[in-house]
Amino acid sequence: MQPDRYHFRPRVRWMASPPPGAIPPRRVRQAGHYSGPPRYPLMPRWGFPNLTWREPTLVPGLPAGYPPPIERIGTLGRYTATMLWCLVGLAAAGAVGEFWRYALLVISRDAALGSGVVGASDALVIATSLLAVVFGAMSIGFTLWWLLVARQAAADGAGQEQPRSTREVLLGALVPGLNLVMAGAILAELEHMVLRRAPDERPRPSRPVLVWWAAWVLNELCLVLVVIWRFRDGLQAQADAVFLNGLGDLSAAALAGVTAFVVSRMTGLLAPIPPHRLSVRRVVAVEGAPPPAGRPARPAGASR
């Protein structure tokens, strides 16, 4: 019997490592004395990025979440109030322009007017009207957004269910005619939850809410009167329409101002402490996060 010429060769990888003591130990540098801060012959080109420190809102390893309504209501309330105060200024300027135009119409009955005065009056009315329309639309959007977030924050804080759905709130605030009654009721319900009164108790609107409700009704009545008056014919009807436009701008300015006051008041009741007045916080413990990855083990003899 002949021996098998094909025999098994195991796959072995040989690795050589120096024996202990073959590599001389590294010298331990003696710590020198402090000679002051480092000095550079040129301006260093390294450093930290030019960014403002921000409070972390997400811990690595935890699921991401949207900030709760109580944390968003402060910033949203300030933006809404700022937008409404801008609308107050534009509406007041528009009222001045409309009354100026009406005064020019009265003066033109007995004397001729200069083209420069008439052009300035028209430019003021047109510019303020266009800007008021833009800021008015933005103010309505911000106010509705604030209303929805404030209702959720108030319901969470009081531990109650919202008395109306989001669809009912939007319909009650935007549908003409219906919003004359529902807008004040919705705001009174919000104030009832913000003050954390009993859910079975009937909402009793405070004086600021009643003033806002009256300004809301007055502004809508002025708007309807201006629209109806524009369909009348005659020079006197056109002059009266200019005067009514001025009254409508004044009512819009009053409504925007009262709305800004109510928004600031409700926001202050929901979030009484501004974020910039809070003390510096530090992380004491994190629950639910995975443990951080440790440093890998360094083999003996490896250079640092």
MIVODREN-154291 format. One record per residue: residue in three letters; x, y, z negated of N, C-alpha, C in turn. Coordinates in steps of 0.02 Angstrom, whole numbers, plus 50000, padded with zeros to 5 digits. Example, Ala and Ser with C-alpha at 12.3 -4.5 7.8 and 13.67 -1.06 7.14 Angstrom:
ALA506604971649610506154977549610506604983549610 SER506424988849646506844994749643506455000249606 
REM end
This chain:
MET500424994150000500005000050000500445006250000 GLN500355010750048500755016750055500475022250010 PRO500935026249981500685031749938500335037149979 ASP499855040249949499465045549983499905051749990 ARG499975053750055500395059550066500045066050047 TYR499365065950040498995071950020498825071449947 HIS499155075249905499015074949834498755081849812 PHE498425082249755498095088349729498615093049700 ARG498585099349722499015104549696498585109749660 PRO498615110249596498205115149560498415122249578 ARG497905126749581498045133749596498195137349530 VAL498815138649520499045141749459499415148149477 ARG499255153649442499595160049453500045161449393 TRP500675161649407501165162749354501265170149344 MET501245172349282501355179349264501895179649211 ALA502365184049223502935184749177502845191149137 SER502955190949074502905196749030503535196948988 PRO503795202648973504415203048934504295200648863 PRO504775197548835504695195048766504685200848717 PRO504415199748659504405205148608505105207448591 GLY505205213848589505855216748572506275218248632 ALA506075216048692506475217548752506425224848772 ILE505825227848760505735234948777505885239048715 PRO506335243748719506495247748659505885252048640 PRO505775252948577505205256948556505295264348574 ARG504735267648583504755274648602504965278848541 ARG505315284048555505525288448502504935292448476 VAL504915293048412504395297048381504645304248375 ARG504305308748410504515315648409504315318948343 GLN504785322348317504655325948255504235332148270 ALA503735333148228503305339048237503695345348220 GLY503715349848268504075356048258503655361148221 HIS503955366548204503605371848168503175375848217 TYR502675379048192502215382948234502545389348256 SER502555390348320502885396348349502385401148380 GLY501755400748362501265405348388500865402448446 PRO500395406048472499995403548528500415402848591 PRO500185398648637500575397648699500585403948741 ARG501135404748776501215410348821501365407748891 TYR501105411148940501175409149009501485414849049 PRO501945413249093502235418649133501745421649183 LEU501245417649203500735420049251500045418749221 MET499545421549254498855420549232498665413249244 PRO498445409649193498245402649203497655402149251 ARG497675397049292497135395949341496665390349319 TRP496695388449257496245383249231495825386449177 GLY495315382949156494885385349102494185382349108 PHE493765384449063493085381949063492685385649117 PRO492155382349143491735385749194491375391749164 ASN491255396649204490925402849182490165401749180 LEU489955397749130489245396149122489045397549050 THR488405399349042488135400648975487955394048943 TRP488085393448879487915387248844487165386548841 ARG486925380548855486215379148853486085373348805 GLU485535373748769485355368448723485165362148762 PRO485465356448748485275350448786484565348348770 THR484215346648822483515344448815483435337048830 LEU483965333648847483915326548864484525322948837 VAL484425317548801484955313348775485095307848826 PRO485725306748847485865301448895485625294648869 GLY485285291048912485025284448893484305284448873 LEU484005290348859483305290748841482895292848901 PRO482265290748905481855292748963481735300248964 ALA481735303149024481625310249032480895311949018 GLY480775317748990480105319948973480015327348985 TYR479395329349002479245336349013479165339848946 PRO479395346148939479325349548874478585349948854 PRO478435349048790477735349448768477455356548777 PRO476795357248778476505363948789476705369048738 ILE476815367048675476985371948624477665375048636 GLU478115371548672478765374248688478745378648751 ARG478245377748792478195381748854477765387948846 ILE477345388148795476855393448790477185400148776 GLY477755400348740478085406648725478345410048788 THR478735406348827479015409248889478465411048938 LEU477975406648946477435407948993477015413948971 GLY476905414748906476535420448882476895427048895 ARG477555427148887477935433248902477915434948975 TYR477985430049019477955431449091477255434049111 THR476735430949083476065433049099475925440149076 ALA476125441849015476025448548989476415453749030 THR477025452049050477415456749091477085457949158 MET476835452649190476495453449254475855457649246 LEU475495456749192474885460549181475035467949168 TRP475565469449132475735476449120475955479849184 CYS476295476249228476455479049294475815480649333 LEU475325476249328474685477449361474335483549331 VAL474405484649266474105490549234474395496949266 GLY475045497249274475355503149304475145504249376 LEU475105498849415474905499549485474175501649491 ALA473735498749450473035500549453472925507749430 ALA473295509949379473235516949358473485521649412 ALA474035519949445474275524049500473775524149558 GLY473455518549571472945518349623472345522749606 ALA472155522849542471605527249521471785534549530 VAL472405536349514472635543249525472595545049599 GLY472805540449642472775541649714472055542449739 GLU471595538349713470895538849735470585545449712 PHE470705547549650470425553849625470745559849661 TRP471385559249678471705564449717471375565049786 ARG471235559449817470895559549882470195562549876 TYR469845560849822469175563749812469215571349802 ALA469725573549765469805580849756469965584249822 LEU470355581049865470495583949931469865584249973 LEU469425579249967468795579550004468355585349981 VAL468355586649916467965592249891468265598949914 ILE468935599449913469255605649934469165606850009 SER469145601450048469095602150121468425604850143 ARG467935605250099467285608050118467335615550131 ASP467805619050099467855626250105468515628550135 ALA469015624150139469675626250164469995620450201 ALA470465622250243470835617150281471395614350239 LEU471565608050251472085604650213472705603650256 GLY473285603750224473905602550260473995595050273 SER474335593650329474435586650347474885583050298 GLY475365586650268475815583550220475455581250157 VAL474995585350132474625583450072474185577450085 VAL473845577550141473405571950158473805565550169 GLY474385566150203474805560350214475085557350150 ALA475275561750103475515559250039474975555750000 SER474365558450002473805555249967473655548349998 ASP473645548050064473505541550097474065536550083 ALA474685538850083475245534250069475215531449998 LEU475025535749950474975533449882474425528249874 VAL473845529549906473285524949900473445518249934 ILE473745518549993473885512250030474425508149994 ALA474955511549971475495507849938475265504649873 THR474905508449832474675505549769474155500149780 SER473745500749832473235495649845473565489049865 LEU474065489449910474395483249932474765479949874 LEU475135483949835475505481049779475035478449726 ALA474475481849715473995479549665473685472849686 VAL473565471949751473285465549774473785459849762 VAL474435461149778474945455949769475035454349695 PHE475115459449653475215458249582474575455649549 GLY473995457549576473375454949549473305447449561 ALA473485445149621473455437949635473955434149591 MET474565436949583475055433649541474835433649468 SER474525439049446474285439349376473735434349363 ILE473285433549412472745428549404473045421549398 GLY473535420049442473845413449438474205412149373 PHE474595417149349474955416249286474475415849227 THR473935419749229473455419649173473095412849170 LEU472895410149227472575403549226473065398149203 TRP473685398649225474185393849203474275394349127 TRP474335400549102474405401449030473795398748993 LEU473205399749021472595397448988472585389848981 LEU472775386349033472775379049030473295376448981 VAL473895379348983474415377148936474235378948864 ALA473945384848853473755386848786473195382448758 ARG472725380448800472195375948776472485369248754 GLN472955366648793473255360248774473685360948711 ALA474055366448705474465367448645474025368348583 ALA473485372148590473035373148533472685366748513 ALA472485362648562472155356348546472645351548512 ASP473265351348535473765347048503473915349348432 GLY473965355948422474115358448356473545357448307 ALA472925358148330472355357248286472125350048280 GLY472405345648322472195338648320471485337648344 GLN471265341548394470585341148419470595339548494 GLU470035337648518469935336648590469715343248621 GLN469915344348683469715350448717468965350248732 PRO468595355648717467875355448727467665355148800 ARG468105357348845467945357248917468525354348956 SER468365351549012468885348849055469215354549095 THR469765352849128470115357849167469695360249226 ARG469315355849255468885357749311468345362649288 GLU468055361449231467545366049206467835372849189 VAL468445372949163468765379249147468905383249211 LEU469165380049262469315383549325468675386049358 LEU468155381949359467525384249389467225389949348 GLY467245389549283466965394749242467355401249245 ALA467995401049264468395407049268468425410049338 LEU468295406149390468385408549459467735409549497 VAL467215406149481466585406749519466255413449501 PRO466135417849551465815424249536465105423249509 GLY464925427449462464275426849430464295422149370 LEU464525416149381464585411449326465125413549276 ASN465655416649302466195418549257466015424449212 LEU465465427949227465245433349182465075430649112 VAL464825424549110464625421449047465145416549023 MET465435412549068465865407049048466565409449028 ALA466815414949058467495417049044467565418948970 GLY467095422748944467125424548873467045418548827 ALA466605413848846466505407848806467145403548804 ILE467475403048861468095399048863468635402248820 LEU468695408948822469185412248781469015411748706 ALA468375412048690468165411248620468315404148595 GLU468225399148637468385392248618469145391448607 LEU469545394748650470265394548641470465397748574 GLU470185403448559470335406648495470115402348436 HIS469555398848443469315394448390469815388848376 MET470105386048429470605380748419471265383548394 VAL471455389548418472085392448396472075393848322 LEU471505396248296471435397648224471305391348184 ARG471245385648217471165379048184470545379048139 ARG470005381348167469375381048131469065374148141 ALA468525372748104468205366148107467915365048177 PRO468005359048205467755357848273466995358048278 ASP466635356548223465905356648226465615363548212 GLU466055368448199465825375248186465765379048252 ARG465275383348257465165387148318465695392548326 PRO465995393248385466515398348394466235405348384 ARG466595409348345466415416248334466965420748361 PRO466865423848419467395427848449467575433848406 SER468215435448403468445441148366468345447548407 ARG468525453248377468425459648412468845460148475 PRO469505458148475469875458448539469555454248594 VAL469285448348576468965444148627468325447448652 LEU467945450548608467335454048630467495460048674 VAL468035463748657468245469348699468455466848767 TRP468825461248769469035458548834468425456348874 TRP467945453348842467345451048877466965457048907 ALA466905462548869466565468448895466955471448953 ALA467625471648949468025474349004467965469849066 TRP467915463349055467845458649111467175459749147 VAL466635460449110465985461649141465965468449175 LEU466245473549144466255480249174466655480349239 ASN467215476849241467615476649302467255473149359 GLU466905467749344466535464349398465955468549422 LEU465615472049377465065476349398465325482149442 CYS465885485049424466185490249465466375487649534 LEU466645481549536466835478649600466225477549645 VAL465685475049616465075473949655464785480549679 LEU464805485649636464535492249655464945495349711 VAL465595494549709466015497349763465875493849829 VAL465805487249827465665483449889464995485449918 ILE464495486149876463825488049901463825495149928 TRP464185499749895464175506749916464535507749982 ARG464995503349999465345504150063464905502850123 PHE464335499450114463885498150170463415504050184 ARG463435509150144463005514950155463325519650206 ASP462915523350242463145527950293463105535050267 GLY463495539450298463485546550280464135548650247 LEU464285555150254464895557950225464875557750149 GLN464285559250121464245559150048464335552150020 ALA464085547150055464185540150033464915538250036 GLN465275540650088465995539150092466375542550036 ALA466195548750020466515552249964466365548749898 ASP465745546549889465585542949828465955536349823 ALA466075533149880466455526849880467165527949857 VAL467465533649877468145535249854468155536049778 PHE467655539749752467615540649679467505534049643 LEU467085529749671466965523249640467595518749643 ASN467985519549696468615515749699469075517749642 GLY469095524249627469495526449570469255523549505 LEU468585523449496468315520349435468475512949432 GLY468445509549490468605502449491469335501149473 ASP469795505549497470495504749479470605505949404 LEU470245510749376470305511849303470045505849263 SER469495502949285469235497049251469705491149258 ALA470025490449317470515485049326471125486049281 ALA471345492349275471915493649231471735492149158 ALA471125494149138470915492649069470865485149057 LEU470595481449105470535474249098471215470949094 ALA471685473049136472355470049135472705471549069 GLY472615477649043472925479348979472645475248921 VAL471985474648919471675470648866471865463248873 THR471915460848934472115453848945472825452748921 ALA473275457448936473965456748912473995456748836 PHE473585460848804473575460948730473315454348703 VAL472785451648732472505445348708472995439548720 VAL473325439548777473815434248792474385434548741 SER474645440548727475185441148678474955439148608 ARG474345440848591474085439048525474005431548518 MET473705428348567473615421048564474295417448565 THR474755419948604475415416748607475775417448540 GLY475705423248508476005424148442475705419648389 LEU475055418148395474735413648347474955406448359 LEU475065404548422475265397748437476005396648422 ALA476425401248441477155400848430477375407048393 PRO477295407348327477435413648291478175415348287 ILE478625410448293479345411748287479655411648357 PRO479925417248381480255417048446480865412548445 PRO481035409348502481605404748503482275408148486 HIS482355414648505482995417948492483105419648419 ARG482585419048377482655420448306482775414148265 LEU482775408448296482895402248260483635401648242 SER483775398348187484475397248167484795392048213 VAL485455391948211485825387248253485715380248227 ARG485525375748272485395368848253485955364348277 ARG486025358848242486525353948261486225346948259 VAL486485342448299486225335648303486505331648245 VAL486065329048203486265324948146486255317548164 ALA485735315348198485675308248217485235307848279 VAL485355302748317484965301248378484685294248371 GLU484035293648374483705287148367483465284748435 GLY483575278448448483335275448510483825275748567 ALA484385279248561484875279848615485365274048611 PRO485615271748668486115266248667486765268748636 PRO487155264248605487785266348576488275268648630 PRO488695273448614489165275848665489695270648680 ALA489945270848740490455266048761491125267848728 GLY491445262848697492075264048663492665264348712 ARG493235266248686493825266748727494085259648742 PRO494305258448803494565251648818495215250348781 ALA495315243948764495915241948728496535242748772 ARG497045245648745497665246748783498155240948771 PRO498385237648822498845232048811499505234348782 ALA499825229948745500465231548713500995232848766 GLY501385238148756501915239648802501705244148859 ALA501055245548866500835249948921500995257148905 SER501215260848955501375267848946500745272048941 ARG500785277148900500205281448892500135286148951 
REM end
